[in-house]
Amino acid sequence: MNIQQENASEINRRNFLGSFSSMMAMMGGVAITRAQEGSKEGEASERYSGPAVNVAVIGCGVWGRDILTNLSLVKRANVVAICDTYGPYLNRAGRLAPGAKKAEDYQQILKDPEVHAVIVATPTHLHRQIVQDALKAKKHVYCEVPLAHSIEDARAIAKAARAAKNVYFQAGLQQRSDPEIINVLNFIRAGAAGTQFLARSQYHKKESWRRGSPNPEFERALNWRLRKESSAGLIGELGVHNIDAAAWFFNRRASAVTGFGSTILWNDGRDIPDTVQSVIEYPRGGRLMYDATLANSFDSEYDMYYGTNASVMLRERRGWMFKEVDSPLLGWEVYARKETFFKEVGIVLATNATKLLAQGDNPVIDTQTATQGSLFYALESFIVNTDLVKTAINDFTNNFGADDQDALHDYIKDVMKNRVPAATWEEGYEATAIAVKAHEAVMSGKRIELGDELFNLS
C-alpha cells in the first residue's frame, strides 16, 4: 500500500481537534525553522547540517541541468562528476558544475571511488541498466520517475533496489519531500475535507516536446518521448506525480484505469498522443481524472481534491481549501488566512500561513519556498538520507566489523527511522506501474483492471 513515511505520517484526527496549538501546527504543517525564517532569495538551505556527499549526475539534458541547478542550492551536495553521451548537453552541464569530471560512459562514474551517490536523469527507457549497475557498484541512487517505461523494467529496478540492503535508493517523486505538499495532503488525510471521493489533475502547456539536433541519429535519441517503444507518454512522464499524490490522498491503491489519446496539433510523425485523458479508479468509488495536452496552455497545471466537506486546490505548491456550506465547523477556520477565487473563498493551507495572516492583504511569500521548489527538497532529502546510511555503515563497521551483514542491515533500518521524507522504491514502483498501465489504456482506448499481481514483486 502506498503510505507516506513515518516522519510525515497521517495526523491523528483527535489531536487535530484537540487544542489551538495543535490546530496551528496543522496549519503550519512543517515547522518554520531558523533557516527558513532567515533565508534570502537564492540562498542554499541550512535545515540539515552535516558533511558533504559526493554526487554524480547521469543524464545532462534539460532536466539533468535543472537538477544541477538545484543541487547548487543544497550545501551538502558536492557534484564531482557529470555524464551524458551527447556532447553539447555535457558541455552545457559543465558550466553548471565547473569542478566536476566529465564522462560519456556512465561506467566511468560507477568505477570512481570518490562518487558516493548517483542521480539517474537519463531518458526513462535507459534507467534500468544504469540503476542496476549503480546499485551493484554500491552507489546510492536517486532515480527519476517514472522508474521505467515498461512494467518489466520497473519491476527489475524495484527488485534491485529492494535487494540492495545497504544502499539508499530514492524514487524521484518530488512531492514526497516537499513540506508544502506534505502539509496540504496530510491536512486532507486528517479528515478536514470529509470523505475523499474525487481527484482531478491537469497539465496544459503548448509545446511540441521535440528537440532539435543537426545530427539525425542524435535527434532521434533526443526525441525518445515521442515514440511508443521508449516513452510512457504524457501520463507516464508527467502524470506519474499526480498518480502518486492521488494514492496519498485516497490512501488506497488504484484498481482500474481507462484512457483516451489523440494527436491534435503536433502531426510530425510522432506516435505518442499530444493530448490525453485518463480515469483512474480506486476502491469504494474514488476516481482520479487526469487531463494533459501539449496543444493549449490555458489554465496551466493544478490539482483538485474533493471531499464531502471541502475541496482542496494545489497550485504552484500552494494549497487552498474551499468548505461546503454544510460542513462542520472545526474551530480553526476563523484564524486562517482567506483568499477569494471568483465567488469562492479559499482558506490558505501553507507552511507559513500564520505569517501570511499577520501581513494583511498583501502578504510576502516566503522567499525560500518561492525559490526552492519540490525538486530542491527531493534532492536535499536524497543527500541527507544518503549520508544517514553512509554514517550508519561506518559507525557499525568501526565498532563491530562487517561480518554480520544482517545485523548491519537491521541497524541501518533503525537509523533510517529518522530519515527525511522522501519517496521509497515501493512508492516509486507503484506509481510507475499505474502510470504505465494508464498509458497502455490511453494507447488502446480500453479499460484495464489492475490486479494484485501487478504489485507483487515476489
C-alpha positions in Angstrom: 0.0 0.0 0.0 1.3 3.4 -0.9 1.6 5.1 2.5 3.6 8.2 3.4 6.7 7.8 5.6 6.6 7.7 9.4 8.0 11.2 9.8 5.3 12.7 7.6 2.5 10.3 8.7 -1.2 10.8 8.8 -2.1 13.1 11.7 -4.5 11.8 14.3 -7.9 13.5 13.9 -8.4 13.7 17.7 -5.1 15.6 18.1 -6.1 17.8 15.2 -9.3 18.8 17.0 -7.8 18.8 20.5 -6.3 22.2 21.0 -5.4 25.6 19.4 -1.7 24.7 19.4 -2.4 21.5 17.5 -4.5 23.4 15.1 -1.7 25.9 14.4 0.8 23.1 14.0 -1.6 21.7 11.4 -1.9 24.9 9.6 1.8 25.2 9.6 2.4 21.6 8.6 6.2 21.6 8.8 7.6 23.9 11.5 9.3 27.1 10.3 12.9 26.6 11.0 15.5 29.2 11.7 16.9 28.8 8.2 13.5 29.2 6.6 12.9 32.4 8.6 16.2 34.0 7.7 17.0 32.7 4.2 17.5 35.2 1.4 16.4 34.6 -2.1 18.8 32.1 -3.8 20.5 31.1 -0.6 21.0 27.4 0.0 19.1 25.6 2.7 20.8 25.0 6.1 18.0 22.9 7.5 20.2 19.8 7.8 23.8 20.1 8.9 26.5 17.5 8.2 29.2 16.5 5.9 29.1 16.9 2.1 28.1 13.9 -0.1 29.9 13.4 -3.4 27.3 13.0 -6.1 27.3 12.4 -9.8 24.5 13.3 -12.3 24.0 10.8 -15.1 22.0 12.4 -17.9 22.5 16.1 -18.6 19.6 17.1 -20.7 17.1 19.8 -19.8 16.0 18.0 -16.6 19.5 17.0 -15.7 20.6 20.6 -15.9 17.7 21.6 -13.7 18.9 19.0 -11.2 22.4 20.5 -11.3 21.0 24.0 -10.7 19.0 22.8 -7.7 22.0 20.8 -6.3 23.9 24.1 -6.2 21.4 25.2 -3.6 21.9 22.1 -1.4 25.0 23.0 0.6 25.8 19.4 1.4 25.8 18.3 -2.2 29.2 18.1 -3.8 28.8 17.5 -7.6 32.0 15.6 -8.5 31.1 14.1 -11.9 28.6 14.5 -14.7 27.8 12.1 -17.6 26.0 12.2 -20.9 26.5 10.6 -24.3 25.5 13.8 -26.1 28.5 16.2 -26.2 26.5 19.5 -26.3 24.5 18.5 -23.2 27.6 17.5 -21.4 29.3 20.9 -22.2 26.3 22.9 -21.1 26.1 20.9 -17.8 29.8 21.6 -17.3 29.1 25.3 -17.0 26.8 24.5 -14.1 29.3 22.2 -12.4 32.7 23.6 -13.4 34.6 21.4 -11.0 33.0 18.1 -12.0 34.7 15.4 -14.0 33.0 14.8 -17.4 32.3 11.3 -18.8 30.4 10.0 -21.8 30.2 6.4 -20.3 28.4 6.1 -17.0 30.6 3.1 -16.1 33.4 5.5 -15.6 31.3 7.2 -12.9 30.4 4.0 -11.2 34.1 2.9 -11.0 35.1 6.2 -9.4 35.6 5.7 -5.6 35.1 9.4 -5.0 31.4 9.1 -6.1 29.2 8.3 -3.2 25.8 8.6 -5.0 24.4 9.0 -8.4 21.3 10.7 -9.8 19.9 9.0 -12.8 18.2 11.6 -15.1 18.6 9.8 -18.4 15.6 9.1 -20.8 13.2 6.8 -19.0 13.8 3.7 -21.1 17.6 3.8 -20.2 17.0 3.8 -16.4 17.0 0.0 -15.9 20.6 -1.0 -16.7 22.1 2.2 -15.2 20.3 1.7 -11.9 21.1 -2.0 -11.7 24.7 -1.3 -12.4 24.9 1.6 -9.9 23.3 -0.5 -7.1 25.7 -3.3 -7.9 28.6 -0.8 -7.6 27.3 0.1 -4.1 26.4 3.6 -5.1 23.4 5.3 -3.5 20.8 6.0 -6.2 18.2 8.7 -6.9 16.2 7.5 -10.0 13.8 9.9 -11.8 10.2 8.8 -12.3 8.7 7.0 -14.0 11.2 4.4 -13.0 10.8 2.8 -16.4 8.6 2.9 -19.5 7.6 -0.8 -19.1 6.3 -3.0 -16.2 9.2 -5.4 -16.8 11.9 -2.7 -16.4 10.2 -1.0 -13.5 9.9 -4.4 -11.7 13.6 -5.1 -12.3 14.5 -1.7 -10.8 12.3 -2.2 -7.8 13.7 -5.7 -7.2 17.3 -4.4 -7.4 16.5 -1.6 -5.0 14.9 -4.0 -2.6 17.9 -6.4 -2.7 20.5 -3.6 -2.2 20.1 -3.6 1.6 23.0 -1.4 2.5 22.5 1.2 -0.3 20.0 4.0 -0.2 17.5 4.3 -3.1 15.1 7.2 -3.7 12.5 7.5 -6.4 12.1 10.9 -7.9 8.6 11.6 -6.7 9.4 15.1 -5.6 6.1 15.8 -3.7 7.0 13.2 -1.1 9.8 15.6 0.1 8.1 19.0 -0.3 6.9 20.5 3.0 4.2 22.5 1.3 2.7 19.4 -0.4 3.1 17.2 2.7 1.3 19.9 4.7 -1.7 20.0 2.3 -2.1 16.3 1.8 -1.7 15.5 5.5 -4.3 18.1 6.2 -6.7 16.2 3.9 -5.8 12.9 5.5 -6.6 14.4 8.9 -10.2 14.5 7.8 -10.7 18.2 7.3 -12.2 17.6 3.8 -14.5 14.8 4.9 -14.8 11.6 2.8 -12.5 11.8 -0.2 -14.1 10.7 -3.5 -12.6 12.6 -6.4 -9.3 14.0 -7.6 -8.7 16.0 -10.7 -5.3 16.9 -12.2 -4.3 18.7 -15.3 -1.3 19.7 -17.3 -1.8 22.3 -20.2 1.2 23.6 -21.9 1.5 24.4 -25.6 4.9 22.9 -26.6 6.0 20.2 -29.0 8.3 18.2 -26.7 10.5 17.9 -29.8 14.3 18.6 -29.5 16.4 19.6 -32.5 19.9 18.5 -33.4 22.0 18.7 -36.7 22.8 15.0 -36.3 19.8 12.9 -37.3 20.9 10.0 -35.1 21.2 12.2 -32.0 17.9 13.9 -32.9 16.1 10.6 -32.8 17.7 9.8 -29.5 16.8 13.2 -28.1 13.1 12.7 -29.1 12.7 9.4 -27.2 9.5 10.8 -25.6 7.7 10.9 -28.9 8.0 7.2 -29.6 5.9 4.4 -28.1 8.9 2.0 -27.8 10.7 4.3 -25.4 8.1 6.6 -23.8 5.4 6.3 -21.2 3.5 9.2 -22.8 2.2 12.3 -21.1 0.5 10.4 -18.3 3.6 8.3 -17.6 6.3 11.0 -17.9 4.2 13.8 -16.2 1.2 12.3 -14.6 3.1 9.8 -12.5 3.5 12.5 -9.9 -0.3 13.2 -9.8 -1.0 9.5 -9.6 1.3 9.2 -6.6 -0.4 12.2 -4.9 -3.8 10.7 -5.5 -2.8 7.5 -3.9 -1.7 9.6 -0.9 -5.0 11.4 -1.0 -7.2 8.3 -1.3 -4.9 6.2 1.0 -5.7 3.2 -1.2 -4.3 1.5 -4.4 -5.8 2.1 -7.9 -8.0 -0.8 -9.1 -8.5 0.1 -12.8 -7.5 2.6 -15.5 -9.2 3.9 -18.6 -7.6 6.2 -21.2 -8.1 8.2 -24.4 -5.5 9.9 -26.5 -5.3 12.0 -29.7 -2.7 13.9 -31.7 -4.4 17.3 -32.0 -1.6 19.7 -33.0 1.8 18.1 -33.5 1.3 15.9 -36.5 5.1 15.5 -37.1 5.4 11.7 -37.2 5.2 11.0 -33.5 3.2 8.0 -32.3 2.7 9.3 -28.8 -0.6 11.4 -28.5 -0.2 15.1 -27.6 -3.5 15.1 -25.7 -4.7 12.5 -23.3 -7.4 11.9 -20.7 -7.4 9.1 -18.2 -9.7 8.0 -15.4 -8.1 6.0 -12.6 -10.4 4.1 -10.3 -10.0 3.3 -6.7 -11.9 1.0 -4.4 -15.1 2.4 -2.8 -15.8 4.7 -5.7 -12.9 7.1 -5.7 -11.5 8.4 -9.0 -8.7 10.4 -10.4 -9.4 12.3 -13.6 -6.2 13.2 -15.4 -6.1 15.6 -18.4 -2.9 16.7 -20.2 -2.3 18.4 -23.5 0.6 19.9 -25.5 -1.9 21.8 -27.8 -3.1 24.5 -25.4 -1.7 26.4 -22.4 -4.9 27.8 -20.8 -5.2 27.2 -17.1 -1.8 25.7 -16.9 -1.5 22.9 -14.3 -3.0 22.2 -10.9 -4.7 19.5 -8.8 -8.1 19.5 -7.1 -9.1 17.1 -4.3 -12.8 16.8 -3.5 -14.3 15.6 -0.2 -17.8 15.7 1.2 -17.0 18.6 3.5 -14.5 20.6 1.4 -12.4 20.8 -1.8 -8.7 21.5 -1.8 -6.7 23.1 -4.7 -3.0 22.6 -5.1 -1.4 25.1 -7.5 2.2 26.2 -7.8 2.9 24.4 -4.5 0.3 26.4 -2.6 -2.9 25.0 -1.2 -6.4 26.4 -0.6 -9.4 24.7 1.0 -13.0 25.6 -0.1 -15.5 24.5 2.5 -19.1 23.3 1.8 -21.8 25.4 3.4 -23.0 22.5 5.5 -19.6 21.2 6.6 -19.0 21.1 10.3 -17.1 24.0 11.9 -13.8 22.7 13.2 -12.9 25.9 15.1 -9.7 26.9 13.5 -11.2 28.4 10.3 -11.7 31.8 11.9 -8.0 32.2 12.5 -6.9 31.1 9.0 -6.0 33.4 6.1 -8.5 33.5 3.3 -8.3 34.4 -0.4 -11.1 34.8 -2.9 -11.3 32.9 -6.2 -14.2 34.3 -8.3 -17.2 33.6 -6.0 -15.4 31.1 -3.7 -13.4 31.8 -0.6 -10.4 29.6 -0.1 -8.6 29.0 3.2 -4.9 29.2 2.7 -3.1 25.9 3.6 0.6 26.9 3.7 3.5 26.2 6.0 3.8 29.9 6.6 0.0 30.5 6.9 0.2 32.3 10.3 2.8 34.7 8.9 0.6 35.4 5.8 -2.3 36.2 8.1 -0.3 38.7 10.1 0.8 40.5 7.0 -2.7 41.5 6.0 -4.0 42.0 2.4 -0.6 42.0 0.7 1.4 39.1 2.2 5.0 38.5 1.2 5.5 34.9 0.3 8.5 33.1 2.0 11.4 33.6 -0.5 12.8 30.2 0.3 9.5 28.5 -0.5 9.2 30.5 -3.7 12.7 29.9 -4.9 13.3 26.3 -3.8 10.6 24.0 -5.1 9.8 20.4 -5.0 12.9 19.3 -6.9 15.2 21.0 -4.4 13.5 19.4 -1.4 13.7 15.9 -3.1 17.4 16.3 -3.8 18.1 17.7 -0.3 16.3 14.6 1.1 18.5 12.4 -1.1 21.7 13.9 0.1 20.7 13.9 3.8 19.4 10.3 3.7 22.4 9.1 1.8 24.6 10.5 4.5 22.5 8.8 7.2 23.1 5.4 5.5 26.8 6.1 4.9 27.3 7.2 8.5 25.4 4.2 9.8 27.6 1.8 7.8 30.8 3.5 9.0 29.7 3.5 12.7 28.6 -0.1 12.7 31.7 -1.5 10.9 34.1 0.6 13.0 32.5 -0.8 16.2 31.5 -4.4 15.2 33.2 -5.1 11.9 31.5 -6.0 8.6 30.9 -9.7 9.0 27.4 -9.7 10.3 25.5 -8.2 7.3 22.1 -9.0 8.7 22.8 -7.0 11.9 24.2 -4.2 9.8 21.0 -4.1 7.8 18.9 -4.0 10.9 21.0 -1.2 12.3 20.5 0.8 9.1 16.8 0.3 9.2 16.7 1.6 12.7 18.7 4.7 11.8 16.5 5.3 8.8 13.5 5.8 11.1 14.9 9.3 11.3 15.2 9.8 7.6 14.0 13.0 5.9 10.6 12.5 4.0 11.3 11.0 0.5 9.8 8.5 -1.9 10.8 4.9 -1.4 11.3 2.3 -4.1 7.9 0.8 -3.2 6.1 4.1 -3.8 8.2 4.7 -7.0 7.2 1.3 -8.4 3.5 1.6 -7.5 3.2 5.0 -9.1 5.2 3.8 -12.2 3.2 0.6 -12.6 -0.2 2.5 -12.5 1.2 5.2 -14.9 2.4 2.6 -17.4 -0.9 0.8 -17.3 -2.7 4.1 -17.7 -0.6 4.9 -20.8 -1.5 1.4 -22.1 -5.1 2.3 -21.7 -4.6 5.7 -23.5 -2.9 3.9 -26.4 -5.6 1.2 -26.6 -8.7 3.2 -25.6 -9.6 0.4 -23.2 -10.3 -0.1 -19.6 -7.6 -2.1 -17.8 -8.1 -3.7 -14.4 -5.1 -3.6 -12.0 -4.8 -6.9 -10.1 -2.7 -7.6 -7.1 -0.2 -9.5 -9.3 0.8 -6.2 -10.8 2.2 -5.0 -7.5 3.6 -8.3 -6.3 7.3 -8.4 -6.8 7.9 -11.9 -5.4 
